[in-house]
């Protein structure tokens, strides 16, 4: 009988995770079934424990449950601890739950392995200071970037997140208005503004010549921030589909002990049959 995994979220019908993990299982020859769970916003813990009680070995966690997953687990990886959020639940041999966060690994692998970015010496701007930004903070600061600036509409939130990252690397926080006159080699959008087809209010000239833009969101058509990058002559304009696949590959590795190849899976999602 296939071993059981799933993604839990609310909403969840749109999730590409079952297609991704089914492709990983086929590629690696692992016998597993990966489904969807529409999580109860009032009983996330119950949903998780019922899945585990029926033999489930692991869960991917998506909005709005990542912070609840962090609070639920018995132990956390250092990355999850820093992020304050968990996107991967692992049932340990003794029945306890371990929480990890693979979002940051997914972002870095996509940029380096799939697109050839060299972080050394880069001035990086991350827009947003919410859960998505927290999830990628530690892995970003483990690269050899020159500086990481976190900018947010509410400056105090950017300052708080920057203070969390200060022991890990060169990071500062500020409000969006403080970006005037600054230039960045890589701008990462970690806000949800694209869900309403809008772009954060950043200066038109804050992207350095030859700079890249990266939207952690993705869609079947270019996101609003991807269009901003194109309109501002970014050398590379990237969305978060590769990050989605790469973070899933890291979750698969944590569960199954093998990291699947991702290039063909990304290509499959970009160009569905």
C-alpha angles and dihedrals in degrees: 000000000000116000113248129245132152147171118244125201144118113265098024111153091094095054117128092196096098091054091047097049093042087056091048091050092050092048095050097037093241118152105225142130119220117194143168128258121196098217122222106237089213098045110032091141091054092050091051095047093047090053092048092045090057092054103276113157102191146359136207109218124209136169131355097012108059095099092045089051089053090055094044102055127093094221137010137207116243089252092054090046092055093043095051086219138085126211098169126055119194124191107221124215091259092052097256121128124242121197126210136172116220099172095098093047088051093052095048094045092050093051096042106031101033101033105024098237116170108210096191110120096357124147103222128194120197115192114209135036103213133103095299091054093045090052094060100034100096097045091048091054091050090065120084095255118150098228138349117210118193112201125186137170087241102051095199091064090053091050091050093050092045090052089054090054099041095093088055102050150314106322136147133182130216146152121269091254090061091066093079109122094011125120127204135193094208127025117193120194108213095165128100092231090115091066086072092038093250134124128225113258101259127149117273091232101048094101111088120226108279091017126148132226125210126188114198087207121077137193145171087264128035113288122238091258092049088054088050089054092049092048091050095051098250112184089225127018113196136175130203101262092100090049089053092054095042094050088049090051090054090050089050089052091051091051101037106023095240131089112224124217113261109190096084092044092053089048090050092054093045092051109028116191 
